[in-house]
Amino acid sequence: MEKLVQRLVRDELKYRKKLLVLEYARGIGNNAEACRDFNIPDSSFYEWKKAYEKEGKAGLRRKRPVAYSHPKKIPIQVAEKILQIRRAYQLGPERIMWYLERYHGISVSESTVYRILARNGLNRLAKTAPRRALHTKRYAKTVPGHHIQVDVKFLTLKDDEGHKVRRYQYTAIDDATRVRALQIYRKHNQQCAIEFINYVIEKFPFRINTIRTDRGHEFQAKFHWHVEDQGMKHVYIKPRSPQLNGKVERSHRTDQQEFYQLLTYTDDVDLNRKLEAWEQFYNYDRPHGAFAGKTPYEVLRSLLN
């Protein structure tokens, strides 16, 4: 506190000296003589004179020094890329950090990404689902295809005329790699579930051992025996225990935050095309938090090698 007071006193004395010299020079009408009388360099005098003419007495006050270019300042192009990725994919700071390093060769810290998002009002994801307590032990299979979790996400969309449209997203996710398969159907029944499983068998590049679902009507006897006929097992999770299919449930939240919130629905063809692009991005390009930034297909390749 004492040092602060001393500095303020020194600044005030310097301010008064500058003002006195300028007033003296104006009074005698000779700048060089004023500099000799007060024993100050000509350069300092003309610097004070210029500041006074530009800002008045305030220009003679000591100003806090500000660096014109901070050596560690993030380039504007990088900040714009961070904001672009956030708006396009709704990724969090950690995934944006991985994405920049992987696809753009840009190394920034997670905290830097967060500060840039916060500075631009994008530090919070819209409509984030509330967290719930985890009351089961987490597990992860290490063999691709050992367990495939399957579930249905109910969608309420609007067409061009503003009418509500109900659609159903069938989702399958491999427990070991998080590789996913997605399809949209107009109906919600066993026939759609069977068609989806056929799509999953064709889509996944590994043999499937077990399909795990809840006890919804779309996964009953007809579906069950179709799965068994394909040489796979079909098991049900315990009633009222969606956390036992936690990976597919969590992936649906990702769909909502990073895909459907950015979606403009026009018609079924357009919707399926966009969903196919999202499936491709999720499997091949999107850094996954459970794998320290690796994509599902990178994890798959590492497990198969």
N, C-alpha and C positions, 0 to 999 in steps of 0.2 A: 504494500500500500504506500509505503514511504517512497519507494522508487518511482511509483506512478505519479505521485505528487511532484517529485523533483522533475520528472520528464515534462509534465504539464507546465511547470514554471519556466523551464528552459524554452519550450515551444512558444510560450507567451512573450518572453523576452526577445526571441528571434523575430517574432511577428512585429513587435513594436519597433525593433531596429530597422527592419526592412521598410516599414511605413515612414519612419523618420528620415531615412536616407532618400527615399523617393520624394518626399515633401521638400527636403532641403535642396535637392537637385532642381526641382521645379521652381523653387524660390529664387535661386541664384542664376538659373538659366544656363547652367554648365554642368553636364553629366560627368565629364572627365575630372573636373575639379572636385565634385562631390565624392567621387571614388577615392581621390587622393586624400581628401580631408578625413574620410572614415576608414581609410586603409582597407578597401575591399577590391577584389578583382573586377575588371570591366565586365567579364562574362557573367558574374553573379548579378551585377547591377542590371544588365539588360535582360537577364532571365526573370528577375523580379518585376521589372518594368513591363515585360510582355505579359506575365501572369496577371498583373494589376489591370492592364488595359483590356484583357480578355474577361476576367471574372470579378474585377473590383477588389475590395479588401479581402474577400474570401479566397482569392487566388494566392494570397501571401501566407495563408495558414498551411501548416504541415499536413500533407495528405498521406494516408496509409498506402504503402507501396503495394501494387497489384501486378502480378506477373502477366504479361501479355500472352504468353504461351507456356502452359505447364508441361514439363517434359513427359509426364505420365498421363496426360489427358487422352481420353479415348477419341480416336478420329471420328468425325461426324458421319463418315460412311459406315463405320462399324455400328454406331448407335442407331442409324437408320435401318441397318440390316436386322438388328435385334428387335426393333419395333415392328418391322415387316414380318418377321417370323412369328412374333407374338400374335399379331392380328390375323395372320393366315392360318396358323396351326394351333393357337391357344396353348402353347407349351409353357411349362414353368421355367424359372431361371436356370435350374440345373440342366434340363433337357435342351434349352437354348444354348447353354455353354457347350454341351456335347455336340449339338447340331453344327455350330459355328466351326468347331475344331475339325469335325469329320468332313463336312462338305465344302467349307470355305477356307480351311487352313488358318483360322483366326483363333488365337488363344486369349481368352479373357476369363476372369474369375466369376464364380456364381454371384458373389456379392456385388461385383461391378454391374452384372446384368440386372440384378434386382434394383440397384440405385437408378439405372437408366429407365427401367420400367416405372419406378415410383415417381421419378421426375416428370414423366409424361402421363401420369395418371393411369397406368396399366398394370399396377402391381397386384391387383386382385382379379381373379377370374370371375366372370359373371355367372350367377346361378350355381355356385359351387354346392355340391350335395353335402348335407351335414354329416359329420363323422359319427360313427356309432362305436360302442365299445366292442373290442375283439374278445370273444369268450371261447375261442377254440385255438388250438395249437396250429401254427402254420407248418406246412409241409411242402415239399417240392419233389416231384419225380425226376429222375435223371435219364430215363430212356424215352426218346421221342415216340409218341403213340401209345405209351402204356396206359395213360388216362386222358380221355378227351371230355372236357366239360361242355355240355350243350344246354342252351337256355333260349328263351324268347324275350325280346324287348318290344313292348307295345308302343306304337308310335301314333300320335295324333297330329296330323299335318293339315295345311290349308291349300286348296287349289287356287287357280287364277281368279276365281270368282269369290274367294273368301270362305268357301264351304269346307267344313271339317272332313278330313279323309283319314280313315283308320287303316294302318298298315302294320305288318309284323316282321320284325327283323329276327331271323334265326341266326344264332351265333354258336360256333364251335371253337374252342381254344385248347391247344395242347398244353398239358400241365408242365411239361419239362421245358419247352422252348417259347411258349406264348404265341406260337404261330396260330393265326386265326383264319376262319372261313366265314363269310357273311353272305346272306341272301335275304331279299325282301319278298314277302308274299302278301297277297290280298286277303287270304283266309288263314285261319288258325285252327288246324286240325291235323289228324294223324297222316293224311296223305301228303300235306305240305312237309311235315316232319320227315317222312320217308324220302321225299324228293330231296330234301336238304341233306340227309345223311348220304345219299348217293353222290351228291355234289361234293361233300366233305371227303369221301373215299377217293374220288377222282382228283380233288384239289391237293390233299396232303401228300407230300413226297415220302411217306413212310407207312409202314403197316400199323393199323390201329388194333389195339388189344381190347380196350374197354371204353364204352360210352357211358357217361354218367349224367343223369338228368334228375330233375325233381319229379313229382308225381302228377304233373299236369295232364289234362285229358289228351293232349296231343302226343304224349309219350306212353300211352297204354298198350294193350295187348297186340294190336296190329303192328304198331311201331316196334314193340319189343321183339316180336318174332321175326320181323324183317331184319333187325340188327343181328339177331342170333343166326339167321340164315346166311348172313354175310361172313360168318366165321368170327364174329366179335362178341364180347360179353356186353350185356346191358344191365347196369345196376342203378337203383334208386337211392338218393340221399334220404336221410331221416326227415320225417314230416316237420314243417316249420323250422327248417335249419338251412336257409339259403347260404349261410356262410360256408357250408361244406362244398358249395360250388362257387367259392369266393372269387376265383380268378375270372370266371366269365361274368360274374356280377360286377366286379371292379372294371372290367373292360367295357361294360355297358355305360358306366359313368364316364369313362374316357370318351366313348362315342358321343355322349351328350355334350360334354364340355368342348371337345375339339372338332366335332363334325356337325352335329345337328344344330348347334347354336349358330353356325355360320352358313347353314343351308337355306337356299331359297327354293322351295318346292314348286315344280311346274307340272310334271306328269310322271307316271311310273317309269317310263323309259329313261328319262333324265335322272330320276332318283336312283335307279339301279346302276346307271353309268357312273354317277358320282360315288355311290357306295363301293363299286368295284375299284375306283381310283383310291378311295380311302383305305380299303383292304390292302391294296398294293403298298401304299405309303406306310401303313402300320407294320406290315411284315418285313419290308425291305429297307425302309429309310428312317423310321421314327426311333430315336434312342429310347431304350426301355430302362426305367429306374431300377428294376429288380436285377438287371445285368450290368450295372455300372456304365450305362450308355451304349451297350451293344444292341443291335437290332435282333428280333426273333430269328431271322434266317442266319445271322452270324453265329448265334448260339447253336442253332441246328447244325451248321457246318462243323463247329468245334466239337459237338457231341458225336457226330458221325465219323470224324477223323480218328 
